[in-house]
């Protein structure tokens, strides 16, 4: 692979990973299996090592996925974590667990043990207790800041409001997972189906969605459960991780009793093999085993990468498999026009849910698999989420069966399909006339990350069928009278829709650009393009070469953006949206106040006289670029009060300068800090744990 191909592939992988991260953490509606996501992440890691000139601190290989509520009107308060909530490195290969153990032995030299635990398939939570009482519960968020879901967590039955026993610190954090047991999951989905609501795909999605409900009483109804597994602290009285969890259990906290102390790789493998079978009898979902160095002193010695602890790793179980016949094959058209074959299966129970459909990916993959209607196929749920056909039981194939013929025209609009060079999928090029694509693009336009309007697939399908909308601009012409013609709509639902539509005109330009649905232009890329050019007219008139100069834009994206603005229909649509009041230029306050920080990559750490978000905005508004991790490309670390010790250590190792907030304003901005919000009355000072 040459440099041009590598750059293209790296950008494609990053866009896909960020998009699927958003679907997983924010929308709780993943479309990619854990296995495929992890494989893609490893592929990106390998390419960034092979071509370090394309590595970036903003790559998903260096940052954890985020579940933060970033809607214009935040429903949840947000607070910083005392210690970053990182993700675990993972593998499906037992050989890599052996390598992990060998690296630990080589680094530490002395004897140590491993704490092996079940990897629970839920959503991460961080609980803070003050004087024995539950004070705050934060989601993982982006690893640095989390959403405050305390009132919802108070409704989870096995989380104590008041600790029991004695010996617990005045203030401490404990982390774990919020789960939805299978019984509660089945009950919830039955209720949703009875109400004609979309059922949740799996217990993990249901748990994550339930934790972010706005009505705590409804959370209590969902039957959530919690298990806790980690107490972060710099200085502890306990010698081992296992002792700390035993103490937590004595205080009444829900700690798993399935843990085991292992002394060597054979004992670890025995534990993995045991639970690979026994987990199927558990009342909740697990997807692997976590192996941790048990001695806390050795954990501190091994330390962290920018994204993961070096003293822990997760082994993921191979997906559960079942054999069932193929009843038929459909061909679905996606938002970008990609045509995907989908097999309709005889229903089969797999990993706790009933599977009726499985994607066949693309024409070439379907040909290689040689799957036919009537075949018995093996189906698995990669990462326990997305059903996938892995092989055909050819011994059970009926005589005379014929291979399916992939369509040559769009199954929706009849337009001849096209496959671009280097693409695996066939596409319908009728982007603005194909009904499925049109509806999908409108749904994307209204989505939370874009215009954040209260409407979904069913609503848009109705509007389309009644010829009420054909483009996003049509939405802004809708009246109360027309909305009341929709099946099941009353004045209240129509008013809610119109109110959210009117609020959407306040959405900033970079999100409007993302909402347009330009191929290959994801959320982050839209932000980069918007900030580079400043307004839509400058983007529309830019050459491909000028577009390619933007930081996150390569040749492929530049060509796509250029082609989009050469289509007269798109220009007419943009003018209609302008007339509706949408923002098509960066607001004055978002334009760089200066170029004092131009070309500088800055990492911030600690507490400042203004909020962290305001500090990041200040850096961007003066031409700088924020990064979450220290690397050789970092210009300096901006350190507030109590900066992260790992970041300070990393700066020392790489020779990166550390700048105080006072120095930052004096040396780079020539002024004094802008005062932000005062800290909340209930803000906790940094505690000394244990």
C-alpha positions as CSV (number, residue, x, y, z in Angstrom):
1,X,0.0,0.0,0.0
2,X,1.4,3.4,-1.0
3,X,1.1,6.7,0.9
4,X,-2.0,7.9,-1.1
5,X,-3.8,4.6,-0.6
6,X,-2.9,4.6,3.1
7,X,-4.1,8.1,3.7
8,X,-7.4,7.3,2.0
9,X,-7.8,4.1,4.0
10,X,-6.9,5.8,7.3
11,X,-9.5,8.5,6.8
12,X,-12.2,5.9,5.8
13,X,-11.4,3.8,8.8
14,X,-11.6,6.9,11.2
15,X,-14.9,8.1,9.7
16,X,-16.4,4.6,10.0
17,X,-15.1,4.1,13.6
18,X,-16.3,7.5,14.8
19,X,-19.7,7.0,13.2
20,X,-20.1,3.6,14.7
21,X,-18.8,4.9,18.1
22,X,-21.6,7.5,18.0
23,X,-24.2,4.9,17.1
24,X,-22.9,2.7,20.0
25,X,-22.4,5.2,22.8
26,X,-24.9,7.9,22.0
27,X,-27.8,6.4,19.9
28,X,-27.6,2.9,21.5
29,X,-28.2,1.5,18.0
30,X,-25.0,-0.1,16.7
31,X,-24.9,-1.4,13.2
32,X,-21.5,-3.0,13.4
33,X,-20.5,-6.0,15.6
34,X,-17.9,-5.7,18.3
35,X,-15.7,-8.1,16.4
36,X,-15.8,-6.1,13.2
37,X,-15.3,-2.8,15.1
38,X,-12.3,-4.2,17.0
39,X,-10.9,-5.6,13.8
40,X,-11.2,-2.3,12.1
41,X,-9.6,-0.5,15.1
42,X,-6.6,-2.9,15.0
43,X,-6.3,-2.3,11.2
44,X,-6.2,1.5,11.8
45,X,-3.6,1.0,14.6
46,X,-1.4,-1.0,12.2
47,X,-1.7,1.6,9.4
48,X,-0.9,4.5,11.8
49,X,2.3,2.7,12.9
50,X,3.2,1.9,9.3
51,X,2.6,5.5,8.2
52,X,3.3,7.6,11.3
53,X,3.0,10.8,9.3
54,X,-0.8,10.3,9.2
55,X,-1.2,9.5,12.9
56,X,-3.2,12.1,14.8
57,X,-4.0,12.6,18.5
58,X,-7.7,12.9,17.5
59,X,-7.7,9.4,16.0
60,X,-10.1,6.9,17.6
61,X,-7.1,4.8,18.4
62,X,-6.1,7.4,21.0
63,X,-9.5,8.4,22.3
64,X,-12.4,6.5,24.0
65,X,-15.9,6.7,22.6
66,X,-18.2,9.3,24.2
67,X,-21.8,9.0,25.5
68,X,-22.0,12.7,26.5
69,X,-25.3,14.5,26.1
70,X,-24.2,17.2,23.6
71,X,-27.6,18.3,22.5
72,X,-28.1,22.1,22.4
73,X,-30.3,21.9,25.5
74,X,-28.3,19.5,27.7
75,X,-30.7,17.4,29.8
76,X,-27.9,16.2,32.1
77,X,-25.3,18.3,34.0
78,X,-21.7,17.3,33.3
79,X,-18.8,16.9,35.7
80,X,-15.2,16.0,35.3
81,X,-13.9,12.6,36.5
82,X,-11.2,12.7,39.1
83,X,-9.4,10.0,37.2
84,X,-9.9,9.4,33.4
85,X,-12.3,6.6,32.6
86,X,-10.3,4.7,30.0
87,X,-11.2,1.7,27.9
88,X,-9.6,-1.7,27.9
89,X,-7.4,-3.1,25.2
90,X,-9.1,-6.3,24.0
91,X,-8.4,-9.4,22.0
92,X,-10.2,-12.6,20.7
93,X,-6.9,-14.5,20.6
94,X,-5.6,-16.4,23.7
95,X,-2.1,-16.0,22.3
96,X,-2.3,-12.3,22.9
97,X,-3.3,-12.9,26.5
98,X,-0.1,-15.0,26.8
99,X,1.8,-12.1,25.4
100,X,0.2,-9.7,27.8
101,X,1.2,-11.9,30.7
102,X,4.8,-12.3,29.3
103,X,5.2,-8.5,29.0
104,X,4.0,-8.0,32.6
105,X,6.5,-10.6,33.8
106,X,9.4,-9.0,31.8
107,X,8.5,-5.5,33.1
108,X,7.9,-6.3,36.7
109,X,10.4,-9.1,37.4
110,X,8.9,-10.0,40.7
111,X,6.2,-12.5,41.5
112,X,2.6,-11.2,41.1
113,X,-1.0,-12.5,40.6
114,X,-3.9,-11.9,38.3
115,X,-7.4,-11.0,39.2
116,X,-9.7,-12.5,36.6
117,X,-13.3,-11.3,36.3
118,X,-16.3,-11.5,34.0
119,X,-16.6,-8.7,31.4
120,X,-20.1,-7.5,31.8
121,X,-22.0,-6.2,28.7
122,X,-23.6,-3.1,30.0
123,X,-22.8,0.6,30.2
124,X,-20.1,2.1,32.4
125,X,-20.8,4.0,35.6
126,X,-18.8,5.9,38.2
127,X,-20.3,6.3,41.7
128,X,-19.0,8.8,44.3
129,X,-19.8,8.2,48.0
130,X,-19.4,11.0,50.5
131,X,-19.5,10.0,54.2
132,X,-21.1,6.8,53.2
133,X,-23.9,8.3,51.2
134,X,-24.3,8.1,47.4
135,X,-23.4,11.6,46.2
136,X,-23.0,11.5,42.4
137,X,-23.2,9.0,39.5
138,X,-21.5,9.8,36.2
139,X,-21.5,8.0,32.9
140,X,-18.2,7.4,31.2
141,X,-18.8,10.4,28.9
142,X,-15.7,11.1,26.9
143,X,-13.5,9.6,29.6
144,X,-12.7,13.0,31.0
145,X,-16.2,14.4,31.7
146,X,-19.4,12.4,32.3
147,X,-23.2,13.0,32.4
148,X,-24.7,13.3,35.9
149,X,-27.3,10.5,36.1
150,X,-27.5,10.4,39.9
151,X,-31.2,10.6,40.2
152,X,-31.7,7.7,37.8
153,X,-29.0,5.6,39.6
154,X,-30.8,6.1,42.9
155,X,-33.7,4.1,41.3
156,X,-31.5,1.0,40.7
157,X,-32.4,-1.4,43.5
158,X,-29.0,-3.0,44.3
159,X,-27.0,0.3,44.5
160,X,-27.0,1.3,48.2
161,X,-27.9,4.9,49.0
162,X,-26.1,4.5,52.4
163,X,-23.1,2.2,52.9
164,X,-23.1,-0.4,55.7
165,X,-20.2,-1.7,57.8
166,X,-17.2,0.4,58.6
167,X,-13.8,1.5,57.3
168,X,-14.9,3.2,54.1
169,X,-13.2,6.6,53.3
170,X,-15.0,9.9,53.7
171,X,-15.0,10.3,49.9
172,X,-14.2,7.8,47.2
173,X,-15.2,6.6,43.7
174,X,-16.1,3.1,42.6
175,X,-16.7,2.1,39.0
176,X,-18.6,-0.6,37.3
177,X,-21.4,-1.5,34.9
178,X,-25.1,-0.9,34.7
179,X,-26.8,-4.0,33.3
180,X,-30.2,-5.1,32.2
181,X,-30.9,-8.7,33.1
182,X,-32.4,-10.9,30.3
183,X,-35.8,-11.1,32.2
184,X,-36.1,-7.3,32.4
185,X,-35.0,-7.0,28.8
186,X,-37.6,-9.4,27.5
187,X,-40.3,-7.7,29.5
188,X,-39.3,-4.3,28.3
189,X,-39.2,-5.3,24.6
190,X,-42.6,-7.0,25.0
191,X,-44.0,-3.7,26.3
192,X,-42.4,-1.8,23.4
193,X,-43.8,-4.2,20.8
194,X,-47.3,-3.9,22.4
195,X,-47.0,-0.1,22.0
196,X,-45.6,-0.5,18.5
197,X,-42.3,1.0,19.5
198,X,-39.0,-0.2,18.1
199,X,-37.6,-2.9,20.4
200,X,-34.1,-2.7,21.7
201,X,-31.5,-4.8,19.8
202,X,-29.9,-6.2,23.0
203,X,-29.6,-5.8,26.8
204,X,-26.6,-3.5,26.5
205,X,-28.5,-0.9,24.4
206,X,-31.5,-1.2,26.6
207,X,-29.4,-0.5,29.7
208,X,-27.6,2.5,28.2
209,X,-30.8,4.0,26.9
210,X,-32.6,3.5,30.2
211,X,-29.9,5.1,32.2
212,X,-30.4,8.3,30.1
213,X,-34.2,8.5,30.6
214,X,-35.4,11.9,31.8
215,X,-38.0,10.4,34.1
216,X,-36.4,8.6,37.1
217,X,-39.6,6.8,37.9
218,X,-39.4,5.1,34.5
219,X,-35.8,4.1,35.2
220,X,-37.1,2.3,38.3
221,X,-39.5,0.4,36.1
222,X,-36.8,-0.8,33.7
223,X,-35.2,-3.4,36.2
224,X,-31.6,-2.3,35.8
225,X,-28.9,-3.9,37.9
226,X,-25.3,-2.9,38.8
227,X,-22.0,-4.7,39.4
228,X,-18.9,-2.8,40.5
229,X,-15.3,-3.7,39.8
230,X,-12.8,-0.9,40.2
231,X,-11.8,1.7,42.8
232,X,-9.5,4.3,41.3
233,X,-7.0,5.8,43.7
234,X,-3.4,7.0,43.8
235,X,-2.7,5.9,47.4
236,X,-4.5,3.0,49.0
237,X,-4.1,1.0,52.1
238,X,-4.9,-2.2,50.4
239,X,-2.1,-4.1,48.7
240,X,-4.3,-5.7,46.0
241,X,-7.2,-5.0,43.8
242,X,-9.0,-8.1,45.1
243,X,-8.7,-6.8,48.7
244,X,-10.1,-3.5,47.8
245,X,-13.2,-5.2,46.1
246,X,-13.6,-7.5,49.1
247,X,-13.8,-4.3,51.3
248,X,-16.3,-2.7,48.9
249,X,-18.5,-5.8,49.2
250,X,-18.3,-5.6,53.0
251,X,-19.7,-2.0,52.7
252,X,-22.8,-3.3,50.9
253,X,-21.7,-2.5,47.4
254,X,-22.6,-4.9,44.6
255,X,-19.3,-6.6,43.6
256,X,-19.2,-9.7,41.5
257,X,-18.6,-13.0,43.3
258,X,-17.4,-14.7,40.1
259,X,-13.8,-13.3,40.5
260,X,-10.8,-15.6,40.8
261,X,-7.1,-15.1,41.6
262,X,-4.9,-16.8,39.1
263,X,-1.1,-17.3,39.3
264,X,-0.2,-18.2,35.8
265,X,-1.4,-18.4,32.2
266,X,-2.8,-21.9,32.5
267,X,-5.1,-20.9,35.4
268,X,-6.2,-17.9,33.3
269,X,-7.0,-20.1,30.4
270,X,-8.9,-22.5,32.6
271,X,-11.0,-19.6,34.0
272,X,-11.7,-18.4,30.4
273,X,-12.7,-21.8,29.2
274,X,-15.0,-22.4,32.2
275,X,-16.9,-19.2,31.8
276,X,-17.1,-19.5,28.0
277,X,-19.6,-22.3,28.7
278,X,-21.1,-21.3,32.1
279,X,-21.9,-17.7,31.2
280,X,-24.8,-19.0,29.1
281,X,-26.6,-19.8,32.4
282,X,-26.1,-16.3,33.9
283,X,-29.2,-14.0,34.1
284,X,-27.3,-11.2,32.4
285,X,-25.1,-10.7,29.3
286,X,-21.3,-11.1,29.5
287,X,-19.0,-10.9,26.5
288,X,-15.6,-11.8,27.9
289,X,-13.1,-12.0,30.7
290,X,-11.0,-9.1,32.1
291,X,-7.5,-10.0,33.3
292,X,-5.9,-7.5,35.7
293,X,-2.6,-7.4,37.5
294,X,-3.8,-7.8,41.1
295,X,-1.1,-6.0,43.0
296,X,-1.9,-2.3,43.1
297,X,1.8,-1.2,43.4
298,X,2.5,-3.1,40.1
299,X,-0.6,-1.5,38.5
300,X,0.9,2.0,39.2
301,X,4.3,0.8,38.0
302,X,2.9,-0.4,34.6
303,X,0.8,2.8,34.2
304,X,-1.4,3.7,31.2
305,X,-1.4,4.5,27.5
306,X,-3.4,7.4,26.3
307,X,-6.4,5.2,26.0
308,X,-6.0,2.1,28.2
309,X,-4.3,0.7,31.3
310,X,-1.2,-1.4,30.7
311,X,-2.1,-3.6,33.7
312,X,-5.3,-5.0,32.3
313,X,-6.6,-6.6,29.1
314,X,-10.0,-8.1,28.0
315,X,-10.4,-11.4,26.3
316,X,-13.6,-11.5,24.3
317,X,-15.6,-14.7,23.8
318,X,-16.2,-15.9,20.3
319,X,-19.8,-15.2,19.2
320,X,-22.4,-17.8,20.0
321,X,-23.5,-19.8,16.9
322,X,-26.7,-21.4,15.6
323,X,-27.9,-23.2,12.4
324,X,-31.2,-22.2,10.7
325,X,-32.6,-22.1,7.2
326,X,-32.7,-19.0,4.8
327,X,-36.3,-18.2,3.9
328,X,-35.6,-15.4,1.4
329,X,-33.1,-12.7,0.5
330,X,-34.0,-9.0,0.3
331,X,-31.9,-6.1,-1.1
332,X,-32.0,-2.9,1.0
333,X,-31.0,0.6,-0.1
334,X,-29.1,2.7,2.5
335,X,-28.8,6.5,3.0
336,X,-25.8,6.7,0.8
337,X,-27.3,4.5,-1.9
338,X,-25.4,1.3,-1.0
339,X,-27.4,-1.8,-1.7
340,X,-27.0,-4.5,1.0
341,X,-28.4,-8.0,0.7
342,X,-30.2,-9.3,3.8
343,X,-31.1,-12.9,4.5
344,X,-34.5,-13.6,6.1
345,X,-34.1,-16.5,8.5
346,X,-36.3,-19.0,10.3
347,X,-36.3,-17.5,13.8
348,X,-33.6,-18.9,16.1
349,X,-32.6,-18.0,19.7
350,X,-29.1,-16.7,19.8
351,X,-27.2,-15.0,22.7
352,X,-30.5,-14.2,24.5
353,X,-32.5,-12.8,21.6
354,X,-34.5,-14.1,18.7
355,X,-32.7,-13.7,15.3
356,X,-34.8,-13.4,12.1
357,X,-32.5,-11.5,9.8
358,X,-28.8,-11.3,9.0
359,X,-26.8,-9.1,6.6
360,X,-24.9,-10.5,3.7
361,X,-22.7,-7.4,3.4
362,X,-22.2,-7.1,-0.4
363,X,-22.4,-8.9,-3.7
364,X,-18.9,-10.3,-3.6
365,X,-19.2,-11.5,0.0
366,X,-22.5,-13.2,-0.9
367,X,-20.9,-14.9,-3.9
368,X,-17.9,-16.1,-1.8
369,X,-20.3,-17.4,0.9
370,X,-22.4,-19.1,-1.8
371,X,-25.6,-18.7,0.3
372,X,-28.9,-19.6,-1.4
373,X,-32.6,-19.5,-0.4
374,X,-33.4,-22.8,1.4
375,X,-29.8,-23.3,2.6
376,X,-29.2,-24.1,6.3
377,X,-26.6,-21.5,7.5
378,X,-24.6,-20.9,10.6
379,X,-25.4,-17.6,12.2
380,X,-23.5,-15.9,15.0
381,X,-23.8,-12.6,16.8
382,X,-20.4,-10.8,16.6
383,X,-19.9,-9.1,19.9
384,X,-23.3,-10.4,20.9
385,X,-25.1,-7.8,18.8
386,X,-25.3,-8.0,15.0
387,X,-26.4,-11.3,13.5
388,X,-24.0,-12.5,10.8
389,X,-24.0,-15.6,8.5
390,X,-20.5,-17.2,8.8
391,X,-20.9,-20.4,6.7
392,X,-23.3,-22.7,4.8
393,X,-24.1,-26.3,5.7
394,X,-23.8,-27.6,2.2
395,X,-24.7,-31.2,3.1
396,X,-28.2,-30.0,3.7
397,X,-28.6,-28.1,0.5
398,X,-31.7,-29.1,-1.6
399,X,-30.9,-30.5,-5.1
400,X,-31.5,-27.9,-7.9
401,X,-31.1,-24.8,-5.7
402,X,-29.7,-21.8,-7.6
403,X,-27.4,-19.1,-6.5
404,X,-29.2,-15.7,-6.1
405,X,-28.6,-13.1,-8.7
406,X,-27.6,-9.7,-7.3
407,X,-29.8,-7.0,-8.9
408,X,-28.5,-4.8,-11.6
409,X,-31.0,-2.0,-10.9
410,X,-32.0,-0.3,-7.7
411,X,-34.7,-2.4,-6.0
412,X,-36.5,0.8,-4.9
413,X,-36.4,3.2,-7.9
414,X,-35.1,1.0,-10.8
415,X,-32.0,3.1,-11.6
416,X,-29.1,1.0,-12.9
417,X,-26.6,0.3,-10.1
418,X,-23.0,1.5,-10.2
419,X,-19.9,0.2,-8.4
420,X,-17.0,2.7,-8.2
421,X,-13.4,1.5,-8.5
422,X,-12.1,0.4,-5.1
423,X,-15.6,0.0,-3.6
424,X,-17.0,-3.3,-2.4
425,X,-20.7,-2.3,-2.7
426,X,-23.0,-1.4,-5.5
427,X,-24.7,1.9,-5.3
428,X,-27.9,3.5,-6.6
429,X,-26.7,6.8,-8.1
430,X,-30.2,8.3,-8.0
431,X,-29.3,10.1,-4.7
432,X,-32.0,12.8,-4.9
433,X,-34.8,10.7,-6.5
434,X,-34.6,7.2,-4.9
435,X,-37.4,7.1,-2.3
436,X,-35.4,5.1,0.3
437,X,-32.4,7.4,0.0
438,X,-34.5,10.5,0.1
439,X,-36.3,9.4,3.3
440,X,-33.0,8.3,4.9
441,X,-31.3,11.6,4.2
442,X,-34.2,13.5,5.8
443,X,-34.0,11.3,8.8
444,X,-30.2,12.0,9.0
445,X,-30.9,15.7,8.6
446,X,-33.2,15.6,11.6
447,X,-31.0,13.4,13.8
448,X,-29.7,14.4,17.2
449,X,-26.1,15.1,16.0
450,X,-27.4,17.2,13.1
451,X,-30.6,19.4,13.5
452,X,-32.0,17.6,16.5
453,X,-35.6,17.6,15.5
454,X,-38.2,15.3,17.1
455,X,-39.0,12.9,14.3
456,X,-38.0,9.4,13.2
457,X,-38.3,6.9,10.4
458,X,-42.0,6.3,10.7
459,X,-42.9,10.0,10.7
460,X,-40.8,10.7,7.7
461,X,-42.2,7.7,5.8
462,X,-45.7,9.0,6.4
463,X,-44.7,12.5,5.3
464,X,-43.1,11.1,2.2
465,X,-46.0,8.9,1.3
466,X,-48.4,11.8,1.6
467,X,-46.1,13.9,-0.6
468,X,-45.5,16.4,2.3
469,X,-41.7,16.3,2.1
470,X,-39.2,15.5,-0.6
471,X,-36.2,17.5,0.8
472,X,-35.3,18.8,4.2
473,X,-36.3,22.3,3.2
474,X,-39.9,21.1,2.8
475,X,-40.0,20.4,6.5
476,X,-39.9,24.2,7.2
477,X,-43.0,24.8,5.1
478,X,-45.1,22.4,7.1
479,X,-48.1,23.8,9.0
480,X,-50.1,22.6,12.0
481,X,-53.0,21.7,9.7
482,X,-50.9,19.4,7.5
483,X,-49.3,17.7,10.4
484,X,-52.7,16.9,11.9
485,X,-53.4,14.9,8.8
486,X,-50.7,12.4,9.8
487,X,-52.0,9.1,11.2
488,X,-52.1,9.2,15.0
489,X,-51.0,12.8,15.3
490,X,-52.8,15.1,17.7
491,X,-52.2,18.8,18.4
492,X,-49.7,18.0,21.2
493,X,-47.4,15.9,19.0
494,X,-47.6,18.3,16.1
495,X,-46.7,21.2,18.4
496,X,-43.7,19.3,19.8
497,X,-42.5,18.7,16.3
498,X,-42.9,22.3,15.2
499,X,-41.3,23.6,18.3
500,X,-38.2,21.4,17.8
501,X,-38.2,22.4,14.1
502,X,-38.2,26.1,15.0
503,X,-35.4,25.5,17.5
504,X,-33.3,23.9,14.9
505,X,-32.5,27.2,13.2
506,X,-30.2,27.9,16.2
507,X,-28.0,24.9,15.3
508,X,-24.5,26.1,14.4
509,X,-23.2,26.0,10.9
510,X,-20.9,23.0,11.3
511,X,-23.8,20.8,12.3
512,X,-26.0,22.1,9.4
513,X,-23.2,21.2,7.1
514,X,-23.1,17.7,8.6
515,X,-26.9,17.5,8.3
516,X,-26.7,18.0,4.5
517,X,-25.5,14.4,4.3
518,X,-22.6,14.9,1.9
519,X,-21.0,11.6,1.2
520,X,-17.9,10.9,3.4
521,X,-18.5,14.1,5.4
522,X,-18.9,12.9,9.0
523,X,-19.4,15.1,12.0
524,X,-15.8,15.9,12.7
525,X,-15.0,16.5,9.0
526,X,-17.9,18.9,8.7
527,X,-16.6,20.9,11.7
528,X,-13.1,21.1,10.1
529,X,-14.5,22.3,6.7
530,X,-16.9,24.8,8.3
531,X,-14.2,26.3,10.4
532,X,-11.7,26.4,7.6
533,X,-13.9,28.3,5.1
534,X,-16.3,30.1,7.4
535,X,-19.4,30.0,5.3
536,X,-21.3,27.8,2.8
537,X,-20.6,30.1,-0.2
538,X,-16.8,29.8,0.3
539,X,-17.1,26.0,0.4
540,X,-19.4,25.9,-2.7
541,X,-16.9,27.9,-4.7
542,X,-13.7,26.1,-3.5
543,X,-11.7,24.0,-5.8
544,X,-10.9,20.3,-5.1
545,X,-7.3,21.4,-4.3
546,X,-8.5,24.0,-1.8
547,X,-10.8,21.5,-0.1
548,X,-8.1,18.9,0.2
549,X,-6.0,21.5,2.2
550,X,-8.4,21.2,5.1
551,X,-6.9,19.2,8.0
552,X,-9.2,16.2,7.9
553,X,-10.0,16.2,4.2
554,X,-8.2,14.0,1.7
555,X,-8.7,13.6,-2.1
556,X,-11.7,11.3,-1.8
557,X,-13.7,13.7,0.6
558,X,-12.6,16.7,-1.4
559,X,-13.9,15.2,-4.6
560,X,-17.2,14.3,-2.9
561,X,-17.7,17.8,-1.5
562,X,-16.7,19.4,-4.8
563,X,-19.2,17.3,-6.7
564,X,-22.0,18.0,-4.2
565,X,-21.8,21.7,-4.8
566,X,-21.7,21.3,-8.6
567,X,-25.3,19.9,-8.5
568,X,-27.8,22.7,-9.1
569,X,-30.4,20.9,-7.1
570,X,-28.2,21.0,-4.0
571,X,-27.7,24.8,-4.4
572,X,-31.5,25.4,-4.7
573,X,-32.0,23.3,-1.6
574,X,-29.4,25.3,0.3
575,X,-31.0,28.6,-0.7
576,X,-34.4,27.3,0.6
577,X,-32.8,26.3,3.9
578,X,-31.2,29.8,4.1
579,X,-34.6,31.3,3.6
580,X,-35.9,29.2,6.4
581,X,-33.3,30.8,8.7
582,X,-30.7,28.0,9.1
583,X,-27.1,29.1,9.8
584,X,-24.8,28.8,6.9
585,X,-21.8,30.7,8.3
586,X,-19.7,30.5,11.4
587,X,-21.1,32.8,14.0
588,X,-18.9,35.8,14.9
589,X,-18.2,34.4,18.4
590,X,-17.0,31.2,16.8
591,X,-14.6,32.8,14.4
592,X,-11.0,32.9,15.6
593,X,-10.4,35.9,17.8
594,X,-6.8,35.8,16.7
595,X,-4.2,33.5,15.3
596,X,-2.1,33.6,18.4
597,X,-2.2,29.9,18.7
598,X,-2.2,29.0,15.0
599,X,-0.3,25.7,14.3
600,X,-0.2,24.8,18.0
601,X,-1.5,21.4,19.3
602,X,-2.4,21.9,23.0
603,X,-3.4,19.3,25.7
604,X,-5.2,20.7,28.7
605,X,-5.3,19.0,32.1
606,X,-6.6,20.0,35.5
607,X,-9.0,22.6,36.7
608,X,-9.0,26.2,35.4
609,X,-10.5,29.6,36.2
610,X,-13.0,28.9,33.5
611,X,-14.7,25.6,32.5
612,X,-12.8,23.0,30.5
613,X,-15.2,23.5,27.6
614,X,-14.6,27.2,27.7
615,X,-10.9,26.7,27.7
616,X,-11.0,24.4,24.7
617,X,-13.2,27.0,22.9
618,X,-10.7,29.7,23.8
619,X,-7.9,27.7,22.3
620,X,-9.8,27.0,19.1
621,X,-11.0,30.6,18.8
622,X,-7.4,31.7,18.8
623,X,-6.3,29.3,16.1
624,X,-5.1,26.4,18.2
625,X,-6.0,22.8,18.1
626,X,-7.1,20.7,21.1
627,X,-5.8,17.2,21.7
628,X,-6.7,14.8,24.4
629,X,-3.3,13.0,24.7
630,X,0.3,14.0,25.0
631,X,2.4,12.9,22.0
632,X,5.5,14.0,20.2
633,X,3.3,16.4,18.2
634,X,2.1,18.2,21.3
635,X,3.2,21.9,21.4
636,X,2.6,22.2,25.2
637,X,0.5,20.9,28.1
638,X,-1.7,23.6,29.5
639,X,-1.8,22.6,33.2
640,X,-4.4,23.9,35.6
641,X,-4.8,22.9,39.2
642,X,-4.3,19.2,39.9
643,X,-3.3,18.1,36.4
644,X,-3.3,14.4,35.5
645,X,-0.1,12.8,36.8
646,X,0.2,10.5,33.7
647,X,0.1,13.5,31.4
648,X,2.8,15.2,33.4
649,X,4.9,12.1,33.4
650,X,4.4,11.7,29.6
651,X,5.5,15.3,29.1
652,X,8.7,14.5,31.0
653,X,9.4,11.5,28.9
654,X,8.8,13.3,25.6
655,X,10.3,16.6,26.5
656,X,7.0,18.5,26.1
657,X,6.7,21.8,27.7
658,X,4.3,22.4,30.6
659,X,2.6,25.8,30.7
660,X,0.5,27.1,33.6
661,X,-2.7,29.0,33.1
662,X,-1.1,32.3,34.1
663,X,1.8,31.7,31.7
664,X,-0.6,30.8,28.9
665,X,-2.6,34.1,29.1
666,X,0.5,36.2,29.7
667,X,2.8,34.6,27.0
668,X,0.3,33.7,24.3
669,X,-2.8,35.8,24.7
670,X,-1.4,38.9,26.4
671,X,-4.2,39.2,28.9
672,X,-5.9,37.8,32.0
673,X,-8.3,34.9,32.2
674,X,-11.9,35.3,31.3
675,X,-14.0,34.4,34.3
676,X,-16.4,31.6,33.8
677,X,-19.0,30.0,35.9
678,X,-18.4,29.7,39.6
679,X,-18.0,26.1,40.7
680,X,-21.1,24.4,42.0
681,X,-21.7,24.4,45.7
682,X,-21.6,20.7,45.8
683,X,-18.4,20.3,43.8
684,X,-16.1,17.8,45.6
685,X,-12.5,18.6,46.2
686,X,-9.9,16.1,45.2
687,X,-10.0,13.4,47.9
688,X,-7.3,11.4,49.5
689,X,-8.6,7.8,48.9
690,X,-8.0,5.1,51.5
